């Protein structure tokens, strides 16, 4: 049962179902959690939140106010009452549907959560973009659930959601791209140890930076399928249109508005729409430039095949001018020198798919071997943690599935990644 109470009545053990007020008015990423420690209680009481909604079926209720005795009442008021508790057959089980938990999980368990989040989030993002197309204002609360879910997933496992976005097929290009860039922005923000409100804004920038694309005169359906058709937008008008659209609601933070407007700017002044240089470009805009370019390069478009993620990293490092070099190095540490979804060539003359990262060594990830280069055929899969295989095998370069004779590698990659996640221990 839900109950709305003033924040002054909140106590430890309560299950917080919702914090009333604007999403940016409180310091918490999650709106649903058990209030389990005194520090969190103190932060809540010191915040601008005035009212909260608690779920008394999942946590403590407000203690009843003792009734006043009248002169006609007989007998003392009991000083202590034993509450009857329902019988259970063991300790209460953790709610398996709570996708806002931040307890660390292995790749296998978080992969299932990531799929649920992606499916739910893409529906929300498509509705938001449709509202923008119709000229309606977009409020921050409309995308808050998406950002909260992605952030919680990345806290539980830093690579599952981004790996899913990299390896899965299907989904309209613009909406998938928005989700993928949002997840990359949140992961990079976490790696940089930004403040929680900055990480929120980073995720919002990734999600909303291209909301002006459907407002161009070109066919919205075509843009949804191939959002990178910037030849039809040489002046980056979509950035300015999106900026104006996002201002309508009045509650999108200024940092988000600025980064959405300037995510195509470059440090050397070669970007658009205002040819800003150096420190004129905000941190969020510089982060968005890197995450946006990376996802563009590794995604297929009309007339251009997707680059292998490791090839995209190498190309960005050497051939994309105007990016923040120090920030790009932090991005590589976030996704790995060989990101999830990359195909690598091993010393053993086999191809393997990168399926997880090793925090101790970004150059030696966990891989799933699947192809013999010499035999040009599938081989029994083998999962190898390269940082712990004692030199039995190693990466010697980026692999080329097409040259190895593999057709329709996208489907094979999706299947290999899903199977590898299911095979990993918790």
HELIX and SHEET records of a PDB file:
HELIX    1   1 UNK A    7  UNK A    9  5                                   3    
HELIX    2   2 UNK A   23  UNK A   25  5                                   3    
HELIX    3   3 UNK A   38  UNK A   46  1                                   9    
HELIX    4   4 UNK A  107  UNK A  133  1                                  27    
HELIX    5   5 UNK A  140  UNK A  156  1                                  17    
HELIX    6   6 UNK A  160  UNK A  167  1                                   8    
HELIX    7   7 UNK A  173  UNK A  191  1                                  19    
HELIX    8   8 UNK A  196  UNK A  208  1                                  13    
HELIX    9   9 UNK A  213  UNK A  215  5                                   3    
HELIX   10  10 UNK A  220  UNK A  225  1                                   6    
HELIX   11  11 UNK A  230  UNK A  232  5                                   3    
HELIX   12  12 UNK A  237  UNK A  247  1                                  11    
HELIX   13  13 UNK A  254  UNK A  262  1                                   9    
HELIX   14  14 UNK A  278  UNK A  280  5                                   3    
HELIX   15  15 UNK A  283  UNK A  297  1                                  15    
HELIX   16  16 UNK A  309  UNK A  319  1                                  11    
HELIX   17  17 UNK A  325  UNK A  335  1                                  11    
HELIX   18  18 UNK A  386  UNK A  388  5                                   3    
HELIX   19  19 UNK A  409  UNK A  423  1                                  15    
SHEET    1   A 4 UNK A   2  UNK A   6  0                                        
SHEET    2   A 4 UNK A  51  UNK A  55 -1                                        
SHEET    3   A 4 UNK A  15  UNK A  19 -1                                        
SHEET    4   A 4 UNK A  33  UNK A  34 -1                                        
SHEET    1   B 5 UNK A 377  UNK A 385  0                                        
SHEET    2   B 5 UNK A 366  UNK A 372 -1                                        
SHEET    3   B 5 UNK A 350  UNK A 356 -1                                        
SHEET    4   B 5 UNK A 343  UNK A 346 -1                                        
SHEET    5   B 5 UNK A 395  UNK A 398 -1                                        
END                                                                             
